[in-house]
Amino acid sequence: MSCALTIENLTCQYQTQTVLESLSLTVEHGEIVCLLGASGCGKTTLLKAIAGLLPLASGTMTLNCQTIDNGKDWVPPEKRNIGMIFQDYALFPHLTVEQNVGFGLRTSNEAEKANKVAEMLKLVKLDELGDRFPHQLSGGQQQRVAIARSLAYKPDLLLLDEPFSNIDTQVRHELIREIRKIFKAQGVTAIFVTHSREEAFAFSDKMAVMNNGVIEQFGSASELYYQPSRKIVADFL
């Protein structure tokens, strides 16, 4: 596999304080990578930097071999073709499921748009709920709408910030399995943030354990679990 996202020696500052320091990460095409760590370790900050919401103090970030930030040259968020899914879903309450999924689709052809929306709703198994509004759906169903909306315009990279934290425990594991299956079938490249080891093991291909703005160890779940490089990684896993 070729690299989708490459980060080299990334450093970010916030109000003169360094929040990410000399951080490097490589994500392959079609890979699901988890940023795992305790609250305040820098997971969401890294996600914001990748999305273009936080400028780099130094380092280089490339997406599909194109530089999107190197501390000088900066591509704005709306031109990075990166999708983002939030833990509160960020659906439009006044729009139906179909309208939410079709929002922002880059086509003026209504037939093409309708076909794409129908395809995405079928993909996430909501094809019979297109005329409902978000408040009429369960948390898991709302998250599927958010997934469908993000996948509809084929982002080069999908970022997910605590995507399962608001889902009932009873359906969380089933939803994780379903969404992972969808991502793999669609060849989605994704990075997601969580503090849950169970979610990390179930959803990701590789994990980056973070602490105090740095990546302590990066690799597969089995590598990190059976061959932790530092005590902090062993303690966390």
Number of C-alpha atoms within 10 A of each C-alpha: 8 11 15 20 23 18 20 16 14 23 23 23 16 13 6 7 8 13 18 25 19 15 17 17 14 16 21 16 18 21 21 25 25 29 26 25 24 15 13 13 21 23 28 18 19 23 20 17 19 25 23 20 13 16 20 22 18 18 19 20 25 18 20 15 12 13 17 23 24 19 16 13 10 14 15 14 17 10 9 18 16 20 22 22 20 15 16 17 22 13 21 14 12 11 15 19 30 23 18 22 30 23 17 12 16 10 11 8 8 9 10 12 18 15 12 17 25 19 15 24 24 14 18 18 15 18 16 10 15 18 12 14 19 21 12 13 14 12 19 19 19 22 27 23 26 24 26 26 26 24 20 21 19 15 17 19 27 22 24 21 21 19 21 25 15 14 19 12 10 8 12 17 16 12 17 18 12 15 17 18 13 15 18 13 11 13 13 20 21 27 22 24 26 22 19 15 15 11 20 22 17 13 20 20 17 22 27 24 24 22 20 17 20 21 23 18 18 21 17 16 20 12 14 20 16 10 12 19 14 11 10 14 19 13 9 14 18
